[in-house]
Amino acid sequence: MKLLYKVFMPVVLWATICFPALADSSGDDDTKVSKTISQGYLMGENSYLEITNKYGQILINNSANDSVNVKVEVIAYGKDGAAATKILERVDFDFVQTNQYLTLETVLDRKSGAFKELWNNIGDYSKTLLSKNKLEINYVVSVPVGTALTLNNKFGDVFIADRNQKVDIDMSHGDLRANDLNASSSITLSYGKAQIKEIKDGNLVLKSSQVTIKSIGAAGIESVSSEIMISKANEVTLNSRSDKLIEITKVERLEGKMALSNLKLGELLKSLDINLRYTDISIRQIPFNFSLIRIEGKYSDIDLDFDANTHMDVDIILDEDQTPLPFEGLTKEYVDDKKGVLRLRGIIGDKNNYKGNLNIDSEKGEINIRLQPQQSVKSN
């Protein structure tokens, strides 16, 4: 059975209050009106909730039972009560439950006609008429931890408590706060900030954003013009372009490609396989029992700190005018004597230790490698 709830239907509880507003960011506007919608839905196991909103917050709390409780507050500002009410009346909602699926959608300018509806979808026409300064649409939703979530939000923040089911987030021009995401997660964030406690397994697509993550199990990260700080991670795959900085305090395995970016690693525990273009990389600590480091770099500086007791198979291609490397006994041959490209190969270090592999192919970049005693790097 399919149930459709709209704001004008009696099944939805309404409370509309009009009163003069205190000083706000809407400039000369001095009046606000508001309305509140409250609704509850019984949801069983393997349930799914989707929320689509604009110009406001989405707060996801955990429910102690099998129900989803929804509270939406709409606040509109205008030069007088009539103007504010006019903005308020342009906001509608579609709340639809079909079996275990529940969708909550904010609808703007429902009466605008088919042509304007198409224009809204193509050019976000409603943004030219409404803004967060004149309109707020805020959701507070209590959801069972086992309910899968899909959240779409523009021009507003999102908060998510601990989740044990799949979470998909697509948001722009807003900030994200999330606790433990214990199942598969997909996060798309543009022009915002994010603070995430834990991602067990997920994918992130970031554009012009600042992101802080305390812990990652396994994640793919595709980023453009962003800044990413990760305290610790088991497995990360990067596709980075023009990022200000990607910094990981402690990572076990890292792979991917980067262009016009900057990568800093505190401690690399096991392996690195990365392609760099105009991207500098530095690793403060590589333990003697690492397994593989493979770096292909063009116009990229490489700075690596190994444990002094490291035993490894070395294969490095570099320009002959590079800073001398701290290795003895390596064979040297020219790959291209006209261009002055050298290849250094051999095995170094304590043969009683685990043997790792270091493969570097560097073109027009500076390589600095150090062998020294190391101390543990602490993650935040």
Secondary structure as UniProt FT lines:
FT   STRAND          2..6
FT   TURN            7..8
FT   TURN            10..11
FT   STRAND          13..20
FT   TURN            25..28
FT   STRAND          31..42
FT   TURN            45..46
FT   STRAND          48..54
FT   STRAND          58..62
FT   STRAND          67..78
FT   HELIX           81..88
FT   TURN            89..90
FT   STRAND          91..98
FT   TURN            99..100
FT   STRAND          101..108
FT   HELIX           110..112
FT   HELIX           114..123
FT   HELIX           126..129
FT   TURN            132..134
FT   STRAND          135..143
FT   TURN            145..146
FT   STRAND          148..154
FT   STRAND          158..160
FT   STRAND          167..172
FT   STRAND          176..190
FT   STRAND          193..207
FT   STRAND          210..224
FT   STRAND          227..241
FT   STRAND          245..259
FT   STRAND          262..277
FT   STRAND          280..286
FT   TURN            288..289
FT   STRAND          292..298
FT   STRAND          302..307
FT   TURN            308..309
FT   STRAND          311..319
FT   TURN            320..321
FT   STRAND          331..336
FT   TURN            337..340
FT   STRAND          341..348
FT   TURN            351..352
FT   STRAND          355..363
FT   STRAND          367..372
//
